Amino acid sequence: MPRAVVNDLTLSRLPPLQKDIASLATLTQIVMLNMNTTHILTLLEIKSLLGMSLLQVDSTLSIEHTGSPRLSHRDQNQATLPNNDQDAELPSTEIGLLLLEVYFKRVYDANLLFHKTMAFKLYTQQGIPDYLLRAIFAHAANFLKETDSSYGRHIPILRVQSVFEKSWAWARASSREVLSHVDEPNILMIQSLQVLQLYYFSRGDSQRSTIHLSLAIQLSTLLMYDALHEGVDATSNPGIQFDRELKRRCFWAAWCSSCIGKKDPYLSGVYERIAGLPLPARYGKGFSIMRSEIELGQTMDINWQVTPATSAASTIVTSTSCSLIAELVKLFGIWGKVQALVPVPTKEANHERAAEMDRIAKLLDPIAHSLQLPLSMISSRADDYDESSELLVSVCSLYYLCRLILHALMVPVLSGGQTESHSSNQNIQSNVAEALTQASEFAELLRRFFAENLDVTRLAPFTGYAAFMMASISVTYTNAMGVPGLRSAEMKSFQTVLEVLSIYWRPLHSLVHSLPDLKASPK
């Protein structure tokens, strides 16, 4: 596919950074900047995203699943049915197990919404409602499409076109079923909505993605999943503990997706409302719902700083017990704060804005320490978390993206802001250098990623957006300011990640076309 060539990049021809990020009303808008699509869901007053999700976590079906209503699979009165019931028939158990494995390996918030071992067990026992299975299978099947990409060596997944072709029918059948019973919410339905919103985003359907996410966040708060705090009288029953953990994770999954939306109305005062809510816990190896008590995750205060969390036994949760998914939730919260800085302030507000940027930067420091950045061995560090290497790299990409944007916002050539008279050129150059350092460290992480022969298709879509921003800002600084940029090998790694992920996340296509010409980078 052709890609926009920017050999003579100048400031006048490059969209300011503020335009890139101010367009992030949803993650869909993040990656469709050149399409001028602004989607506002006035009905529920929520602008949404998917999950750059820049999201995406780990839980499963509620232990109350046996009590949830079995919804009808046939509503012949729907005028918009694109497929008949036969098109949406569930596959054989063998294909279903394949799709479950694909889903858990390639959808970044799968391990937030579901507990993998339990999900497989429930599936073999026919304990998962069909509407939820169709949602999961639809997204998994999206990764089985045939492709003639030149990046074949980076796409190890088996391609089964016949299964991929059923993806849309499964998704639409699941949507019809869930939406027709939205006035009878339960955790399984909310999980389905979250799965579907990310699926529709991957297909470039921003309207359906917005509607499903809006309902997911509204229903999870309606059922008070965001109020499941644990006090000194918390139950010690493992089953009830797990159920409450699962519901919190359901809320966190939708919340992470909404965090990517620029100025999401839901985010107004959200940090105050969720202060003290335990972050996703770390299950650990050998976790059993009925035999293992859950060690509660860390909690955040209203300033989005970690506070000591205690279990029912008053055991302090240390940083070593923090799950990788919890680190991702923290970063999404920080990303929401970074986006709030994007509108360029008046000259009088520059000082306050700079102080806020400094506060946000300090929020990233403990996360860098916890992740042990920069990573030397990806796989071994992922093993410490008992998570995949690809999820670890995806989490790190969001960290580097936050750092990059914070420094880029201090450079007028991209932010479009006015520099105060007393601001020194040295400060600007320092922020340029720091922004390029973040890009270089992320490029080095990708070099190690490829050296360890890891799977690009398992990276989160927001990692593709991070790669785009790293490459674009580097080329801009080189051409507009004359500073040395990244090496061509580093730029190539950004291109590879973005182009491979764009195969499965359609909104990334527009960024592939906008990626600056790699020849503009110094060799």
N, C-alpha and C positions, 0 to 999 in steps of 0.2 A: 504494500500500500504506500502511496506517496506520502511524504512528510514535508511539512513546511520547512523551507531552507532559510536560515537567517545568517548570511555571511557578513552583512554589513550592519549588524545590530546596533541601533542607536537608541538613546533614551526616548526620542520622539516616537519611535516605532514599537517600543516595548510597552505592553500594558503595565502600569505601576503595580507594585506588589499589593497596594491597597485594593486595587480592582480585583486582583486574583482572590484575595481573602475576603473582601467585603461581599463577594458573590456567594459566600458559603452559607446561604440560607439553609441549604441541605447538602448532604454529601453528594447527592446527585448534581447539585449546582457546582460543587467544587470541581468535579471532573467533566463538566459540560460548560466551561466558562465561555466558549465561543458561540454558544447556541442561544444566549440571552434568555434562558428559561427560568423564570422566577415563579416558584410554586408556593402558594400560601393556602393552607387549609383553614378557612375561616370558621367552619362548622365547629371544630374542636379547639380552635385557636392554637394550633401547633404547626410549626414548620418543622419538617423532619428531615431525616437523612436515612441512611441505611445503617451503617456500621462500618467506618473507615478504618467507618467502623470501622472510621474510621475507626468498629468497631469493631471491635471484638474485638467461654467463660466456662463453667462445668457443673452441671447438675442433671437431674432427670425428671422423669415424669413423677408427678406427685404421688405419694403413697395413698392418696385419696382417689386414685384414678378409677378404681372400681365403682366409685359412686358417681362419676360424672355421667351426664346424659349421653346416650348414643344418638348422634344426630343422623337425620335422614340423608342418604346420598343421592336422592333423586328429587329435584325440584323442577318439574317440567314447566313451571310458569315463568321461569327466568327468560327474558327476551334476549339476553346477551350471551346465551350459552354458545361457545364456539365449538364445543365438542360434545359428543354423546357419551353416555355412561360407559360404553364399551371402550372408548378411547382412554378413559381414566381408570380402567381396571388395575388393581394392584398386581405387581409381578410375582413370580414364584419366590419361595423362601430363599432360594440360592441367590437370585438376582437381588432380592431385598437385602440380604446380608452384605453383598458387594456394595450396594448403594449406601448402606449405613456406614460402612468403613470409609467410603469416599467422602461422605458428609463430615465425619469426625476428623478426617485428615485435612480437609481443604476449606472448611468454613470456620473462620477464626473464632466465632463466638459459640461454636457447638459445645465446647467443654465448659462454657458458662451456663448455658441453658440446660444441659443434660449431663448426667453421670453416665459415661460411656458403657461401663460394664453392666450397669443396671438396664440401660436402654437395650442392649443386645439381649439380655435375659428376658426382659418383658416382650421383646419382639418375638422371640422363639416360643413364648408362652401365649402369644396372641393377646397381650395385655396393653397394646398401644392402639388408641382409636384410629380408624382409617383416615380421618381428616388430617391428623398430625403426621401419619406415615406419608400421605400424599405430599404434604408440604416439604418434609425432609427429602423424600425421593426426588421431588421436582428440582430442588437445588442441587442435590448430588448428581443428577443426570446431566445437569448443565456442564459438568466437567468431563463428560464422556463424548462430547461432540467430535466429529472428524475435523481435522485441521491440516492445512498445507503449509503451516508456519515453517519458516527457515530455522526456527529454534527447536527443532525436533528433539535434539539431545537433552533439552531442558524440560521435556514433557514426557515423563516416564509412565504416565497413567494409561491404562488400557482404554482405547476408544471404541465405544459401542454405539454407533449412530442410531440403531433401532430403539435403544433405551432413551437416548437423548431426545428423540422425536416425541416421546410421551411426556416430556417435562412440562410443557405448557398445559396440557390437558390435566395433569395431576394438580398443578398449581391452581388452575381455575376451579376445578372441582372442590379442592380444599377451601379456597376462598369463599365460594358460594355457601358451602356448608357452615363454615365458621361465622361469616357475616350474617347469615340468616338467623343465628342464635346468639348474636352479640349481647342481647339483653339477658342472657343466662351465663355470665362469665365464670370461668374457672381457670385454673392454672394451665391446663392443657390447651385451652383455646388461646390464651395469651401467648404461650410458647409457639403455637401455630402462627399467630399473627406476626411474631418476631421473625420466625423462619421465613415466612412469605414476604415480609417487607424487604429482607435482604436479597431474596430470590428476585423480586421484581426490580430491585435496584441493579442487580447483575445483568438483567435483560434490558436495562435502559428505560424502564417504565416508571418514571418518577411519580406520576399521579398515584398509581396503585401502591407504590412503595410508601408514599406519604400517608395515604389513608390507613394502611395497615399498621404503620409505626405509631401514628397518632392514637389509634385505638389501643394498641399495646400499652403505651405509656399511661393513657387515661384509665384503662381498666386495672392496671397494676396498682395505681394509686387509689382508685375507687375501692379496691379490695384491701387497701392499706398494707400492701407488701413493703412499702417504704417506711412503715412504722413498726416493723418487727424488731424492736430493740430487745436486748436481753439484760434483765436486771439480776439482782441477787436472788430473786425467787424463780429464776429460769429453771425449766424442767431438766431433769437428767435423763429422761426417756430418749434413747437414741433415735427411735422412729420419729418422734415429734420434733426433735432437734433437726433431723434431716429434712423434714417437711418445711420447717420454718427457713432453713438455709436455702432450700430450693426456691421458695417464694421470693426471698430476698434477691437471689441470683436472677430470677425472672425480671424483677424490677431493675436490677443493675444492667441487665442486657439492653433493655429498652432505654434506660437512662443514658448509657454510653452512646447509643445511636443518636439520641436527641442532643447530646453534648456537641456533636459536630455541626449542628445547625446554628448558623449565625444569629444571635439575638433571639433564640427560641423563647417564646413567651413563658414556657414552662420553667426555664432556667432562672427566671426572675425570683430571687429569694430562695432558690433550691438548695444552696449550700447551707443555709440556716435550717431548712426543713429536714435535711438528711444527716445533719450533724449527729454523731453517735450511732448511726446505723452500721452494723458490722459489714465490712467488706467481704467479698467471697472468701470462704475458708479454704484451707488446704486439706484435702482429703487424705493424701498420703497413700502409699502402697498398702494393700491388704485391708483397705477401708471396708467395713461392713455396716450396713444401715442399722441392723438390729443389735450389733455387738460393739460398735465403736462410737464413743462420744465424740462430738465435733468440737475441736478447739476453735473457738470463735476467731474470726479475722480481726484485723486492726480496725479502728474507727477513725473518722476524720472530724475535726472541729469546724466551726463556721468559716475559718480562714483557710480551710483545706490543708491543714497540717495534721500529721498523725498524732493521735492521743492514745495513751495506754488503754488497752481493752482487756477486760477480765472475763473469764468463763464463770460458770456457776460455782466452781471451786475456788474462785478468786486467784487463778493463776495468770500472771502477767503474760500477755502475748508479745513475744519479742520479734525483732525484725527478721530473724532467721526463719520464723514460722510463716511469714507472709507468702501468700501464693502468687504465682506469676500473673494470674488473672486479676488479683487485687492490684498489682502494680499497673496493669493495663487500665483498670478503673481510675486509679489516681491520675494517670496521664491524660485520660479523656477529660477529667475534671479540669486539669491544667490547660488543656487545649481549648476548652470552653472559655477560660479566662483570657487566653492569648487572643482569641477572636474578638473579644470585647475591646481590645486595644486598637483594632485595625482602623476604625474611622480616625482620620488625621485630626487632632485637636487644634484648637486655636492656639495662637502663640502664648497666650496667658496660661493655657492648660498644659503646656509642655512639661513643666516641672512636676506636676502631679502625675502625669502619665509616665514620666521617667521613673518616679518613685514606685509606681505600681508595677512597672516592668521589672524593677529590681526585686520586688517582693515575689513576683511570679518566678523569676529565675532561681531564687533561693528555694522555692518549692521543689525544683528539679534536682537539687543537690543530693538529698537523701535517697532519691530514686536511683541516681547514678551510682551511689555507694552500694545500695542494695543489689542492683543488677551487676555490680562489679565491672563497670565500664571504664575504659574500653575492654571488650572481651578478648581474651587470648585464645580460648578454646570454646567454641560455641556448644558443641554437643555435650561436653562434660558439665558445663554450667546449666544447660537445659535438664540434664539428668538430676541435678541438685533440686530442681523444681518439680521433677517428675512430669515434665511437659515436653512437647516436641521442640526441636531446634528451630523450626520454622516459626513457631509461635513466639519464641524468644526473640528472634530477629525482627519480627513484626512489631513487638513491643518496643524494642530498641529504636526502630525506625520512627515511631511516634515521639519518642524522647528527643531524637536528633532533629526532628521537624520542629518541635516546640522551641528548641534552642536556636535553630536557624532563623526562625521568624522573629524571635525576640531581638536578635542582633540586627536582622535586616530592617526592622522597623526603625532603627536608629540611623539608617543611612538614607538621606533624602533622595538619592538617585532612584531608589525603588519605592520608598514609602510615599513619596510625593509630599511629605511634610516640609514645613519651613524650619530652617535651622536658626536657633537663637544666635544673636550677634556674638555672644560670648562663647558659643560652642566652638571648640577648636577643631581644626582639620585632623589633628592627632586623634581625637575621640572618634571621628568618623572612620579614619583608617583602622583604628583598633577594632571597631565593630565589624568592618569589612573582613579583617583578618580572622576574627572569631567566627563569623558566619562561614567563611571558607574552611576553617578548622573543623566545624561540625560536619560540613559536607565531605571533607577528606576522611574524617573518622568513620562516617557512615559508608563511604566507598571502601575503606579498609575492611569494615565488617562484611561487606558484600564479597570482597576478595576472598576472605576466609570462608564465607558461605559457599562459594563456588569450589574452593579448594577442598572442602569437606564433602563435596558431591551431594549437597542437599537439594531439596526439591523446590524450585521457584514457584510452581503452581500452588504450593501450600502457603504461600505468603498472603497476608491480608491485603485487600485492595488499597487501604490507605498507605501501604508501603510503596505501591506504585505511584501514588500522589507525592509522597515524600521524595522519591527518586526524581520525579519531574521537577519539583521545586529546587532540589539540590543542583540539578543540571542547569536549570534556567537562571538561577541567581548567579552561579559561577560564570556563565557565559556573559551575563549582563555586566558584572563587575569587570570582567576582562575587556569587554568592548567599550563600555561607557566610561570606565575609570582608568583603564590601562594597567590594572593590577594583574599579577600572574594568577591564572586560574588553575583548575584541576587538570591532571594529565588525561590524555585521550583514553587510556585504559580505564581510568576511573569513570569517565563519562560514558564509556561503552557499557560498564556494568549497570549504570543507571538506565541506559537505553534497553538493555536486555531485560531487566526486571519489569520495566514499564510495558514493553511490548508483549512479553509472555503473559503477564497478568491481564492485559487488555483483551486477550483471547476469551477469557472467562468473565470479565467484568466490562461490559460494553461501554459504560460511560467513560472508561479510560481511553477509548479510541480517540476522542478529541484531543487528549493530551499527547498522544503519540504523534498526531499531526502537528501539534504545536511545539514539539520538542525542538530546541535549538539545534542547528546543524553542528554535529560534533567536530567538524573541521574548524569551527570557530575557537575551539579550545587549543591551547598550546600543547604541542607534543611533548 
